[in-house]
Amino acid sequence: MSVGEVEQTIRATIATDAAAVRREIRPFRLLSVRLVAPFERVRTFGADDEPSDLSFSTNATTWVVRAEGTFRDCASTCSTYWLAVVVVDDSRGQIVGRHAAGPMTLDRVDH
C-alpha cells in the first residue's frame, strides 16, 4: 500500500463512524503514518503525546497510523473517541486493529 491508500482507508472508516453517531467529534487529521515490519515492537502515545504503557507487534507488515477524527466501537455499549492508533495490514489493506488514544464517551445505541 502507499501512504495515500492508507490515508484513504482511515478516512473512510472515520467517515463511517461519524455518520453512525451523526456528528463529527473532530476533523480528520493524520498525526503519523509508519510502516512496521513483522514482529517489530511498536510503542504508542496517548492524547498528551506521552508514551503509553501499550505496545504491540503483529506477524505481518502493517501500517501504524495515529489519527484524529470520529471513532466508534460497539460491543454491549458504544464508545466514541477522537484520537486513535489504527493498524492496517499492508497486504490486505484492511484495518486489523485500533486502540483509543484519546478520551472516550458513551453513545446511546439505537436498535
KOLGU-4560 file (N, C-alpha, C; in nm, 3 decimals, padded with zeros to 5 digits):
<recs>
<n_xx: 00.084 n_yy: -00.118 n_zz: 00.000 ca_xx: 00.000 ca_yy: 00.000 ca_zz: 00.000 c_xx: 00.089 c_yy: 00.124 c_zz: 00.000 mol: A seq: 1 type: MET>
<n_xx: 00.034 n_yy: 00.231 n_zz: -00.053 ca_xx: 00.102 ca_yy: 00.360 ca_zz: -00.044 c_xx: 00.048 c_yy: 00.436 c_zz: 00.077 mol: A seq: 2 type: SER>
<n_xx: 00.116 n_yy: 00.541 n_zz: 00.116 ca_xx: 00.068 ca_yy: 00.624 ca_zz: 00.226 c_xx: -00.070 c_yy: 00.680 c_zz: 00.191 mol: A seq: 3 type: VAL>
<n_xx: -00.090 n_yy: 00.718 n_zz: 00.065 ca_xx: -00.220 ca_yy: 00.770 ca_zz: 00.022 c_xx: -00.331 c_yy: 00.668 c_zz: 00.037 mol: A seq: 4 type: GLY>
<n_xx: -00.303 n_yy: 00.542 n_zz: 00.004 ca_xx: -00.403 ca_yy: 00.436 ca_zz: 00.021 c_xx: -00.435 c_yy: 00.413 c_zz: 00.168 mol: A seq: 5 type: GLU>
<n_xx: -00.333 n_yy: 00.418 n_zz: 00.252 ca_xx: -00.354 ca_yy: 00.404 ca_zz: 00.396 c_xx: -00.442 c_yy: 00.519 c_zz: 00.446 mol: A seq: 6 type: VAL>
<n_xx: -00.411 n_yy: 00.640 n_zz: 00.403 ca_xx: -00.491 ca_yy: 00.756 ca_zz: 00.444 c_xx: -00.637 c_yy: 00.739 c_zz: 00.402 mol: A seq: 7 type: GLU>
<n_xx: -00.662 n_yy: 00.692 n_zz: 00.280 ca_xx: -00.798 ca_yy: 00.673 ca_zz: 00.232 c_xx: -00.871 c_yy: 00.568 c_zz: 00.315 mol: A seq: 8 type: GLN>
<n_xx: -00.802 n_yy: 00.462 n_zz: 00.355 ca_xx: -00.862 ca_yy: 00.358 ca_zz: 00.439 c_xx: -00.906 c_yy: 00.416 c_zz: 00.572 mol: A seq: 9 type: THR>
<n_xx: -00.820 n_yy: 00.495 n_zz: 00.635 ca_xx: -00.851 ca_yy: 00.555 ca_zz: 00.765 c_xx: -00.963 c_yy: 00.659 c_zz: 00.747 mol: A seq: 10 type: ILE>
<n_xx: -00.953 n_yy: 00.741 n_zz: 00.645 ca_xx: -01.053 ca_yy: 00.844 ca_zz: 00.620 c_xx: -01.192 c_yy: 00.782 c_zz: 00.602 mol: A seq: 11 type: ARG>
<n_xx: -01.200 n_yy: 00.670 n_zz: 00.531 ca_xx: -01.329 ca_yy: 00.603 ca_zz: 00.507 c_xx: -01.389 c_yy: 00.550 c_zz: 00.636 mol: A seq: 12 type: ALA>
<n_xx: -01.308 n_yy: 00.489 n_zz: 00.722 ca_xx: -01.362 ca_yy: 00.435 ca_zz: 00.847 c_xx: -01.408 c_yy: 00.547 c_zz: 00.940 mol: A seq: 13 type: THR>
<n_xx: -01.335 n_yy: 00.658 n_zz: 00.941 ca_xx: -01.375 ca_yy: 00.772 ca_zz: 01.025 c_xx: -01.506 c_yy: 00.832 c_zz: 00.973 mol: A seq: 14 type: ILE>
<n_xx: -01.522 n_yy: 00.841 n_zz: 00.842 ca_xx: -01.647 ca_yy: 00.893 ca_zz: 00.785 c_xx: -01.765 c_yy: 00.803 c_zz: 00.820 mol: A seq: 15 type: ALA>
<n_xx: -01.744 n_yy: 00.672 n_zz: 00.815 ca_xx: -01.849 ca_yy: 00.577 ca_zz: 00.852 c_xx: -01.886 c_yy: 00.592 c_zz: 00.999 mol: A seq: 16 type: THR>
<n_xx: -01.785 n_yy: 00.605 n_zz: 01.085 ca_xx: -01.813 ca_yy: 00.621 ca_zz: 01.229 c_xx: -01.884 c_yy: 00.753 c_zz: 01.257 mol: A seq: 17 type: ASP>
<n_xx: -01.844 n_yy: 00.860 n_zz: 01.192 ca_xx: -01.909 ca_yy: 00.990 ca_zz: 01.212 c_xx: -02.055 c_yy: 00.985 c_zz: 01.167 mol: A seq: 18 type: ALA>
<n_xx: -02.082 n_yy: 00.917 n_zz: 01.057 ca_xx: -02.220 ca_yy: 00.903 ca_zz: 01.010 c_xx: -02.303 c_yy: 00.823 c_zz: 01.111 mol: A seq: 19 type: ALA>
<n_xx: -02.243 n_yy: 00.721 n_zz: 01.172 ca_xx: -02.314 ca_yy: 00.638 ca_zz: 01.269 c_xx: -02.354 c_yy: 00.716 c_zz: 01.394 mol: A seq: 20 type: ALA>
<n_xx: -02.270 n_yy: 00.810 n_zz: 01.437 ca_xx: -02.303 ca_yy: 00.888 ca_zz: 01.557 c_xx: -02.366 c_yy: 01.023 c_zz: 01.521 mol: A seq: 21 type: VAL>
<n_xx: -02.380 n_yy: 01.046 n_zz: 01.391 ca_xx: -02.446 ca_yy: 01.166 ca_zz: 01.339 c_xx: -02.380 c_yy: 01.296 c_zz: 01.381 mol: A seq: 22 type: ARG>
<n_xx: -02.249 n_yy: 01.291 n_zz: 01.396 ca_xx: -02.174 ca_yy: 01.413 ca_zz: 01.426 c_xx: -02.025 c_yy: 01.386 c_zz: 01.405 mol: A seq: 23 type: ARG>
<n_xx: -01.952 n_yy: 01.492 n_zz: 01.387 ca_xx: -01.807 ca_yy: 01.483 ca_zz: 01.376 c_xx: -01.748 c_yy: 01.531 c_zz: 01.507 mol: A seq: 24 type: GLU>
<n_xx: -01.678 n_yy: 01.442 n_zz: 01.576 ca_xx: -01.618 ca_yy: 01.480 ca_zz: 01.704 c_xx: -01.500 c_yy: 01.573 c_zz: 01.681 mol: A seq: 25 type: ILE>
<n_xx: -01.417 n_yy: 01.536 n_zz: 01.585 ca_xx: -01.301 ca_yy: 01.616 ca_zz: 01.544 c_xx: -01.280 c_yy: 01.599 c_zz: 01.396 mol: A seq: 26 type: ARG>
<n_xx: -01.230 n_yy: 01.702 n_zz: 01.329 ca_xx: -01.199 ca_yy: 01.684 ca_zz: 01.187 c_xx: -01.087 c_yy: 01.580 c_zz: 01.169 mol: A seq: 27 type: PRO>
<n_xx: -01.092 n_yy: 01.511 n_zz: 01.057 ca_xx: -00.990 ca_yy: 01.411 ca_zz: 01.026 c_xx: -00.853 c_yy: 01.477 c_zz: 01.013 mol: A seq: 28 type: PHE>
<n_xx: -00.755 n_yy: 01.414 n_zz: 01.077 ca_xx: -00.617 ca_yy: 01.460 ca_zz: 01.065 c_xx: -00.524 c_yy: 01.343 c_zz: 01.094 mol: A seq: 29 type: ARG>
<n_xx: -00.432 n_yy: 01.317 n_zz: 01.001 ca_xx: -00.328 ca_yy: 01.216 ca_zz: 01.025 c_xx: -00.218 c_yy: 01.280 c_zz: 01.108 mol: A seq: 30 type: LEU>
<n_xx: -00.179 n_yy: 01.216 n_zz: 01.216 ca_xx: -00.070 ca_yy: 01.265 ca_zz: 01.300 c_xx: 00.060 c_yy: 01.193 c_zz: 01.268 mol: A seq: 31 type: LEU>
<n_xx: 00.050 n_yy: 01.064 n_zz: 01.236 ca_xx: 00.170 ca_yy: 00.989 ca_zz: 01.196 c_xx: 00.128 c_yy: 00.864 c_zz: 01.120 mol: A seq: 32 type: SER>
<n_xx: 00.214 n_yy: 00.823 n_zz: 01.028 ca_xx: 00.195 ca_yy: 00.702 ca_zz: 00.949 c_xx: 00.330 c_yy: 00.633 c_zz: 00.944 mol: A seq: 33 type: VAL>
<n_xx: 00.333 n_yy: 00.507 n_zz: 00.985 ca_xx: 00.461 ca_yy: 00.436 ca_zz: 00.992 c_xx: 00.443 c_yy: 00.293 c_zz: 00.943 mol: A seq: 34 type: ARG>
<n_xx: 00.530 n_yy: 00.250 n_zz: 00.853 ca_xx: 00.531 ca_yy: 00.112 ca_zz: 00.806 c_xx: 00.615 c_yy: 00.030 c_zz: 00.904 mol: A seq: 35 type: LEU>
<n_xx: 00.557 n_yy: -00.082 n_zz: 00.950 ca_xx: 00.621 ca_yy: -00.162 ca_zz: 01.055 c_xx: 00.641 c_yy: -00.305 c_zz: 01.005 mol: A seq: 36 type: VAL>
<n_xx: 00.761 n_yy: -00.356 n_zz: 01.026 ca_xx: 00.795 ca_yy: -00.492 ca_zz: 00.986 c_xx: 00.729 c_yy: -00.594 c_zz: 01.079 mol: A seq: 37 type: ALA>
<n_xx: 00.712 n_yy: -00.718 n_zz: 01.031 ca_xx: 00.657 ca_yy: -00.823 ca_zz: 01.117 c_xx: 00.740 c_yy: -00.837 c_zz: 01.246 mol: A seq: 38 type: PRO>
<n_xx: 00.671 n_yy: -00.853 n_zz: 01.357 ca_xx: 00.727 ca_yy: -00.875 ca_zz: 01.490 c_xx: 00.805 c_yy: -00.756 c_zz: 01.547 mol: A seq: 39 type: PHE>
<n_xx: 00.803 n_yy: -00.642 n_zz: 01.478 ca_xx: 00.865 ca_yy: -00.521 ca_zz: 01.532 c_xx: 00.776 c_yy: -00.465 c_zz: 01.642 mol: A seq: 40 type: GLU>
<n_xx: 00.833 n_yy: -00.438 n_zz: 01.758 ca_xx: 00.757 ca_yy: -00.387 ca_zz: 01.872 c_xx: 00.725 c_yy: -00.240 c_zz: 01.847 mol: A seq: 41 type: ARG>
<n_xx: 00.597 n_yy: -00.203 n_zz: 01.866 ca_xx: 00.550 ca_yy: -00.066 ca_zz: 01.846 c_xx: 00.501 c_yy: -00.013 c_zz: 01.979 mol: A seq: 42 type: VAL>
<n_xx: 00.552 n_yy: 00.100 n_zz: 02.018 ca_xx: 00.505 ca_yy: 00.167 ca_zz: 02.140 c_xx: 00.415 c_yy: 00.282 c_zz: 02.098 mol: A seq: 43 type: ARG>
<n_xx: 00.304 n_yy: 00.298 n_zz: 02.165 ca_xx: 00.207 ca_yy: 00.401 ca_zz: 02.127 c_xx: 00.215 c_yy: 00.522 c_zz: 02.220 mol: A seq: 44 type: THR>
<n_xx: 00.143 n_yy: 00.626 n_zz: 02.181 ca_xx: 00.141 ca_yy: 00.750 ca_zz: 02.258 c_xx: -00.002 c_yy: 00.788 c_zz: 02.288 mol: A seq: 45 type: PHE>
<n_xx: -00.024 n_yy: 00.853 n_zz: 02.401 ca_xx: -00.156 ca_yy: 00.897 ca_zz: 02.442 c_xx: -00.191 c_yy: 01.033 c_zz: 02.387 mol: A seq: 46 type: GLY>
<n_xx: -00.305 n_yy: 01.086 n_zz: 02.433 ca_xx: -00.354 ca_yy: 01.215 ca_zz: 02.386 c_xx: -00.259 c_yy: 01.329 c_zz: 02.421 mol: A seq: 47 type: ALA>
<n_xx: -00.179 n_yy: 01.310 n_zz: 02.525 ca_xx: -00.086 ca_yy: 01.414 ca_zz: 02.568 c_xx: 00.051 c_yy: 01.400 c_zz: 02.502 mol: A seq: 48 type: ASP>
<n_xx: 00.062 n_yy: 01.313 n_zz: 02.402 ca_xx: 00.187 ca_yy: 01.285 ca_zz: 02.331 c_xx: 00.293 c_yy: 01.219 c_zz: 02.418 mol: A seq: 49 type: ASP>
<n_xx: 00.254 n_yy: 01.172 n_zz: 02.534 ca_xx: 00.345 ca_yy: 01.098 ca_zz: 02.620 c_xx: 00.336 c_yy: 00.950 c_zz: 02.586 mol: A seq: 50 type: GLU>
<n_xx: 00.446 n_yy: 00.876 n_zz: 02.592 ca_xx: 00.441 ca_yy: 00.732 ca_zz: 02.565 c_xx: 00.342 c_yy: 00.662 c_zz: 02.659 mol: A seq: 51 type: PRO>
<n_xx: 00.263 n_yy: 00.573 n_zz: 02.604 ca_xx: 00.168 ca_yy: 00.499 ca_zz: 02.687 c_xx: 00.230 c_yy: 00.366 c_zz: 02.728 mol: A seq: 52 type: SER>
<n_xx: 00.159 n_yy: 00.293 n_zz: 02.812 ca_xx: 00.204 ca_yy: 00.161 ca_zz: 02.854 c_xx: 00.175 c_yy: 00.056 c_zz: 02.748 mol: A seq: 53 type: ASP>
<n_xx: 00.098 n_yy: 00.093 n_zz: 02.646 ca_xx: 00.059 ca_yy: -00.001 ca_zz: 02.543 c_xx: 00.168 c_yy: -00.017 c_zz: 02.438 mol: A seq: 54 type: LEU>
<n_xx: 00.204 n_yy: -00.140 n_zz: 02.411 ca_xx: 00.291 ca_yy: -00.171 ca_zz: 02.298 c_xx: 00.240 c_yy: -00.300 c_zz: 02.236 mol: A seq: 55 type: SER>
<n_xx: 00.274 n_yy: -00.322 n_zz: 02.112 ca_xx: 00.225 ca_yy: -00.441 ca_zz: 02.043 c_xx: 00.319 c_yy: -00.474 c_zz: 01.927 mol: A seq: 56 type: PHE>
<n_xx: 00.297 n_yy: -00.592 n_zz: 01.870 ca_xx: 00.362 ca_yy: -00.630 ca_zz: 01.745 c_xx: 00.263 c_yy: -00.719 c_zz: 01.671 mol: A seq: 57 type: SER>
<n_xx: 00.284 n_yy: -00.734 n_zz: 01.541 ca_xx: 00.200 ca_yy: -00.822 ca_zz: 01.461 c_xx: 00.290 c_yy: -00.917 c_zz: 01.384 mol: A seq: 58 type: THR>
<n_xx: 00.229 n_yy: -01.018 n_zz: 01.324 ca_xx: 00.308 ca_yy: -01.114 ca_zz: 01.247 c_xx: 00.308 c_yy: -01.083 c_zz: 01.098 mol: A seq: 59 type: ASN>
<n_xx: 00.269 n_yy: -00.960 n_zz: 01.063 ca_xx: 00.264 ca_yy: -00.919 ca_zz: 00.923 c_xx: 00.316 c_yy: -00.775 c_zz: 00.911 mol: A seq: 60 type: ALA>
<n_xx: 00.347 n_yy: -00.735 n_zz: 00.790 ca_xx: 00.385 ca_yy: -00.596 ca_zz: 00.766 c_xx: 00.258 c_yy: -00.512 c_zz: 00.777 mol: A seq: 61 type: THR>
<n_xx: 00.264 n_yy: -00.410 n_zz: 00.860 ca_xx: 00.146 ca_yy: -00.326 ca_zz: 00.884 c_xx: 00.183 c_yy: -00.179 c_zz: 00.881 mol: A seq: 62 type: THR>
<n_xx: 00.082 n_yy: -00.098 n_zz: 00.866 ca_xx: 00.094 ca_yy: 00.047 ca_zz: 00.880 c_xx: 00.034 c_yy: 00.083 c_zz: 01.015 mol: A seq: 63 type: TRP>
<n_xx: 00.107 n_yy: 00.157 n_zz: 01.095 ca_xx: 00.058 ca_yy: 00.204 ca_zz: 01.224 c_xx: 00.031 c_yy: 00.353 c_zz: 01.208 mol: A seq: 64 type: VAL>
<n_xx: -00.094 n_yy: 00.389 n_zz: 01.226 ca_xx: -00.140 ca_yy: 00.525 ca_zz: 01.199 c_xx: -00.196 c_yy: 00.585 c_zz: 01.327 mol: A seq: 65 type: VAL>
<n_xx: -00.154 n_yy: 00.706 n_zz: 01.356 ca_xx: -00.212 ca_yy: 00.782 ca_zz: 01.467 c_xx: -00.293 c_yy: 00.892 c_zz: 01.401 mol: A seq: 66 type: ARG>
<n_xx: -00.423 n_yy: 00.898 n_zz: 01.433 ca_xx: -00.512 ca_yy: 00.992 ca_zz: 01.365 c_xx: -00.615 c_yy: 01.050 c_zz: 01.460 mol: A seq: 67 type: ALA>
<n_xx: -00.660 n_yy: 01.170 n_zz: 01.426 ca_xx: -00.773 ca_yy: 01.233 ca_zz: 01.493 c_xx: -00.895 c_yy: 01.222 c_zz: 01.402 mol: A seq: 68 type: GLU>
<n_xx: -01.011 n_yy: 01.222 n_zz: 01.463 ca_xx: -01.136 ca_yy: 01.216 ca_zz: 01.388 c_xx: -01.248 c_yy: 01.169 c_zz: 01.477 mol: A seq: 69 type: GLY>
<n_xx: -01.340 n_yy: 01.097 n_zz: 01.420 ca_xx: -01.451 ca_yy: 01.039 ca_zz: 01.494 c_xx: -01.439 c_yy: 00.888 c_zz: 01.485 mol: A seq: 70 type: THR>
<n_xx: -01.417 n_yy: 00.824 n_zz: 01.598 ca_xx: -01.404 ca_yy: 00.679 ca_zz: 01.603 c_xx: -01.516 c_yy: 00.624 c_zz: 01.691 mol: A seq: 71 type: PHE>
<n_xx: -01.568 n_yy: 00.508 n_zz: 01.653 ca_xx: -01.677 ca_yy: 00.446 ca_zz: 01.729 c_xx: -01.654 c_yy: 00.296 c_zz: 01.732 mol: A seq: 72 type: ARG>
<n_xx: -01.661 n_yy: 00.237 n_zz: 01.851 ca_xx: -01.653 ca_yy: 00.093 ca_zz: 01.869 c_xx: -01.772 c_yy: 00.049 c_zz: 01.952 mol: A seq: 73 type: ASP>
<n_xx: -01.839 n_yy: -00.056 n_zz: 01.908 ca_xx: -01.958 ca_yy: -00.104 ca_zz: 01.979 c_xx: -01.942 c_yy: -00.252 c_zz: 02.016 mol: A seq: 74 type: CYS>
<n_xx: -01.979 n_yy: -00.280 n_zz: 02.138 ca_xx: -01.994 ca_yy: -00.416 ca_zz: 02.188 c_xx: -02.131 c_yy: -00.416 c_zz: 02.255 mol: A seq: 75 type: ALA>
<n_xx: -02.138 n_yy: -00.431 n_zz: 02.387 ca_xx: -02.267 ca_yy: -00.420 ca_zz: 02.455 c_xx: -02.312 c_yy: -00.274 c_zz: 02.462 mol: A seq: 76 type: SER>
<n_xx: -02.218 n_yy: -00.182 n_zz: 02.464 ca_xx: -02.245 ca_yy: -00.039 ca_zz: 02.452 c_xx: -02.149 c_yy: 00.017 c_zz: 02.347 mol: A seq: 77 type: THR>
<n_xx: -02.170 n_yy: 00.140 n_zz: 02.310 ca_xx: -02.083 ca_yy: 00.202 ca_zz: 02.211 c_xx: -01.998 c_yy: 00.310 c_zz: 02.277 mol: A seq: 78 type: CYS>
<n_xx: -01.872 n_yy: 00.315 n_zz: 02.239 ca_xx: -01.781 ca_yy: 00.419 ca_zz: 02.283 c_xx: -01.736 c_yy: 00.499 c_zz: 02.163 mol: A seq: 79 type: SER>
<n_xx: -01.724 n_yy: 00.629 n_zz: 02.182 ca_xx: -01.667 ca_yy: 00.713 ca_zz: 02.078 c_xx: -01.542 c_yy: 00.778 c_zz: 02.133 mol: A seq: 80 type: THR>
<n_xx: -01.451 n_yy: 00.811 n_zz: 02.044 ca_xx: -01.327 ca_yy: 00.877 ca_zz: 02.085 c_xx: -01.271 c_yy: 00.953 c_zz: 01.966 mol: A seq: 81 type: TYR>
<n_xx: -01.185 n_yy: 01.048 n_zz: 01.995 ca_xx: -01.136 ca_yy: 01.139 ca_zz: 01.890 c_xx: -00.992 c_yy: 01.115 c_zz: 01.847 mol: A seq: 82 type: TRP>
<n_xx: -00.919 n_yy: 01.030 n_zz: 01.916 ca_xx: -00.780 ca_yy: 01.003 ca_zz: 01.883 c_xx: -00.758 c_yy: 00.853 c_zz: 01.892 mol: A seq: 83 type: LEU>
<n_xx: -00.693 n_yy: 00.797 n_zz: 01.788 ca_xx: -00.674 ca_yy: 00.652 ca_zz: 01.788 c_xx: -00.544 c_yy: 00.614 c_zz: 01.720 mol: A seq: 84 type: ALA>
<n_xx: -00.498 n_yy: 00.496 n_zz: 01.757 ca_xx: -00.390 ca_yy: 00.428 ca_zz: 01.686 c_xx: -00.458 c_yy: 00.318 c_zz: 01.606 mol: A seq: 85 type: VAL>
<n_xx: -00.441 n_yy: 00.322 n_zz: 01.475 ca_xx: -00.507 ca_yy: 00.227 ca_zz: 01.385 c_xx: -00.399 c_yy: 00.146 c_zz: 01.313 mol: A seq: 86 type: VAL>
<n_xx: -00.420 n_yy: 00.015 n_zz: 01.306 ca_xx: -00.324 ca_yy: -00.075 ca_zz: 01.241 c_xx: -00.389 c_yy: -00.130 c_zz: 01.114 mol: A seq: 87 type: VAL>
<n_xx: -00.320 n_yy: -00.109 n_zz: 01.001 ca_xx: -00.371 ca_yy: -00.153 ca_zz: 00.871 c_xx: -00.275 c_yy: -00.257 c_zz: 00.814 mol: A seq: 88 type: VAL>
<n_xx: -00.330 n_yy: -00.373 n_zz: 00.778 ca_xx: -00.250 ca_yy: -00.479 ca_zz: 00.717 c_xx: -00.207 c_yy: -00.434 c_zz: 00.577 mol: A seq: 89 type: ASP>
<n_xx: -00.078 n_yy: -00.434 n_zz: 00.550 ca_xx: -00.026 ca_yy: -00.384 ca_zz: 00.422 c_xx: -00.069 c_yy: -00.469 c_zz: 00.304 mol: A seq: 90 type: ASP>
<n_xx: -00.074 n_yy: -00.599 n_zz: 00.319 ca_xx: -00.104 ca_yy: -00.686 ca_zz: 00.205 c_xx: -00.254 c_yy: -00.691 c_zz: 00.174 mol: A seq: 91 type: SER>
<n_xx: -00.339 n_yy: -00.677 n_zz: 00.275 ca_xx: -00.483 ca_yy: -00.686 ca_zz: 00.254 c_xx: -00.552 c_yy: -00.550 c_zz: 00.248 mol: A seq: 92 type: ARG>
<n_xx: -00.487 n_yy: -00.446 n_zz: 00.301 ca_xx: -00.547 ca_yy: -00.314 ca_zz: 00.301 c_xx: -00.662 c_yy: -00.300 c_zz: 00.399 mol: A seq: 93 type: GLY>
<n_xx: -00.668 n_yy: -00.388 n_zz: 00.498 ca_xx: -00.776 ca_yy: -00.387 ca_zz: 00.595 c_xx: -00.727 c_yy: -00.342 c_zz: 00.732 mol: A seq: 94 type: GLN>
<n_xx: -00.815 n_yy: -00.276 n_zz: 00.805 ca_xx: -00.783 ca_yy: -00.240 ca_zz: 00.942 c_xx: -00.790 c_yy: -00.367 c_zz: 01.026 mol: A seq: 95 type: ILE>
<n_xx: -00.680 n_yy: -00.397 n_zz: 01.093 ca_xx: -00.672 ca_yy: -00.519 ca_zz: 01.174 c_xx: -00.670 c_yy: -00.489 c_zz: 01.323 mol: A seq: 96 type: VAL>
<n_xx: -00.671 n_yy: -00.362 n_zz: 01.359 ca_xx: -00.677 ca_yy: -00.324 ca_zz: 01.499 c_xx: -00.680 c_yy: -00.174 c_zz: 01.515 mol: A seq: 97 type: GLY>
<n_xx: -00.739 n_yy: -00.131 n_zz: 01.624 ca_xx: -00.732 ca_yy: 00.010 ca_zz: 01.660 c_xx: -00.752 c_yy: 00.023 c_zz: 01.809 mol: A seq: 98 type: ARG>
<n_xx: -00.693 n_yy: 00.126 n_zz: 01.863 ca_xx: -00.697 ca_yy: 00.147 ca_zz: 02.007 c_xx: -00.721 c_yy: 00.295 c_zz: 02.032 mol: A seq: 99 type: HIS>
<n_xx: -00.812 n_yy: 00.322 n_zz: 02.122 ca_xx: -00.839 ca_yy: 00.461 ca_zz: 02.158 c_xx: -00.721 c_yy: 00.520 c_zz: 02.232 mol: A seq: 100 type: ALA>
<n_xx: -00.672 n_yy: 00.631 n_zz: 02.182 ca_xx: -00.563 ca_yy: 00.702 ca_zz: 02.249 c_xx: -00.615 c_yy: 00.831 c_zz: 02.312 mol: A seq: 101 type: ALA>
<n_xx: -00.740 n_yy: 00.865 n_zz: 02.284 ca_xx: -00.800 ca_yy: 00.987 ca_zz: 02.338 c_xx: -00.918 c_yy: 00.955 c_zz: 02.428 mol: A seq: 102 type: GLY>
<n_xx: -00.975 n_yy: 01.056 n_zz: 02.491 ca_xx: -01.089 ca_yy: 01.036 ca_zz: 02.581 c_xx: -01.206 c_yy: 00.969 c_zz: 02.511 mol: A seq: 103 type: PRO>
<n_xx: -01.278 n_yy: 00.888 n_zz: 02.585 ca_xx: -01.395 ca_yy: 00.816 ca_zz: 02.533 c_xx: -01.523 c_yy: 00.872 c_zz: 02.591 mol: A seq: 104 type: MET>
<n_xx: -01.629 n_yy: 00.861 n_zz: 02.513 ca_xx: -01.764 ca_yy: 00.890 ca_zz: 02.562 c_xx: -01.852 c_yy: 00.773 c_zz: 02.523 mol: A seq: 105 type: THR>
<n_xx: -01.963 n_yy: 00.758 n_zz: 02.590 ca_xx: -02.057 ca_yy: 00.651 ca_zz: 02.556 c_xx: -02.174 c_yy: 00.712 c_zz: 02.482 mol: A seq: 106 type: LEU>
<n_xx: -02.213 n_yy: 00.651 n_zz: 02.374 ca_xx: -02.327 ca_yy: 00.696 ca_zz: 02.295 c_xx: -02.443 c_yy: 00.602 c_zz: 02.315 mol: A seq: 107 type: ASP>
<n_xx: -02.564 n_yy: 00.655 n_zz: 02.301 ca_xx: -02.684 ca_yy: 00.575 ca_zz: 02.305 c_xx: -02.684 c_yy: 00.485 c_zz: 02.181 mol: A seq: 108 type: ARG>
<n_xx: -02.727 n_yy: 00.363 n_zz: 02.196 ca_xx: -02.737 ca_yy: 00.272 ca_zz: 02.082 c_xx: -02.882 c_yy: 00.265 c_zz: 02.038 mol: A seq: 109 type: VAL>
<n_xx: -02.907 n_yy: 00.298 n_zz: 01.912 ca_xx: -03.042 ca_yy: 00.288 ca_zz: 01.856 c_xx: -03.056 c_yy: 00.150 c_zz: 01.792 mol: A seq: 110 type: ASP>
<n_xx: -03.160 n_yy: 00.078 n_zz: 01.829 ca_xx: -03.183 ca_yy: -00.056 ca_zz: 01.771 c_xx: -03.292 c_yy: -00.051 c_zz: 01.669 mol: A seq: 111 type: HIS>
</recs>
